[in-house]
């Protein structure tokens, strides 16, 4: 039942994007996914390459704090490596 429900939700999202067919919406979704998966990959790399024991319960608030800071820093022109509005040629 859960599998069928998620299949219907996924199908609905696909149909919705087919109807909207706007590149800006898809780009915004990739931006949002970058903000969520970036810290997860960083946390995975931290655990993989270090032997530090992390104590306390600051994982979730710290992750939210870092993600929100990255979101607002990305709004600064020229800060993000994904910023295509600059005229510089790298």
C-alpha positions in Angstrom: 0.0 0.0 0.0 2.8 2.4 0.9 4.6 1.6 -2.4 1.5 2.2 -4.4 0.9 5.5 -2.6 4.5 6.8 -3.3 4.2 5.6 -6.9 1.0 7.8 -7.3 2.7 10.8 -5.7 5.7 10.4 -8.0 3.5 10.1 -11.0 1.5 13.2 -9.9 4.8 15.2 -9.6 5.9 14.0 -13.0 2.6 15.0 -14.6 2.7 18.4 -12.8 6.2 19.1 -14.1 5.1 18.1 -17.6 2.2 20.5 -17.4 4.4 23.4 -16.0 7.3 22.7 -18.3 9.3 25.6 -16.8 13.1 25.4 -16.5 13.1 27.9 -13.6 11.0 25.5 -11.4 13.4 22.6 -12.1 16.5 24.8 -11.4 14.9 25.9 -8.1 14.3 22.2 -7.1 17.9 21.4 -7.8 19.0 24.4 -5.7 16.9 23.2 -2.8 18.2 19.7 -3.2 21.7 21.0 -3.1 21.0 22.7 0.3 19.7 19.5 1.8 22.1 17.0 0.3 25.3 19.1 0.7 25.3 19.0 4.5 24.4 15.3 4.4 27.4 14.5 2.2 29.6 16.7 4.4 28.5 14.8 7.5 29.1 11.5 5.8 32.6 12.6 4.8 33.2 13.9 8.4 32.4 10.4 9.8 34.3 8.6 7.1 37.6 10.5 7.3 37.8 11.4 11.0 37.8 9.4 14.2 36.3 12.2 16.3 33.5 11.3 18.7 30.7 13.8 18.6 28.8 14.3 21.8 25.6 16.2 22.5 22.4 16.8 20.7 23.4 19.6 18.4 23.2 17.7 15.2 19.8 18.8 13.9 20.0 22.4 15.1 23.5 22.7 13.8 22.5 21.3 10.4 19.6 23.7 10.2 21.8 26.6 11.2 24.5 25.7 8.6 21.9 25.1 5.8 20.2 28.5 6.5 23.5 30.3 6.5 24.5 28.7 3.2 21.1 29.7 1.7 21.6 33.4 2.7 25.3 33.4 1.6 24.3 32.0 -1.8 22.1 35.1 -2.3 25.3 37.3 -2.3 26.3 38.0 -5.9 29.5 36.2 -6.8 29.6 34.0 -3.7 28.1 30.8 -5.1 30.1 28.8 -7.6 26.8 28.1 -9.4 26.3 31.8 -10.0 26.0 32.3 -13.7 25.2 36.0 -13.6 28.8 37.2 -13.3 30.7 38.2 -16.4 34.0 36.6 -15.4 35.4 33.8 -17.5 36.9 31.1 -15.4 
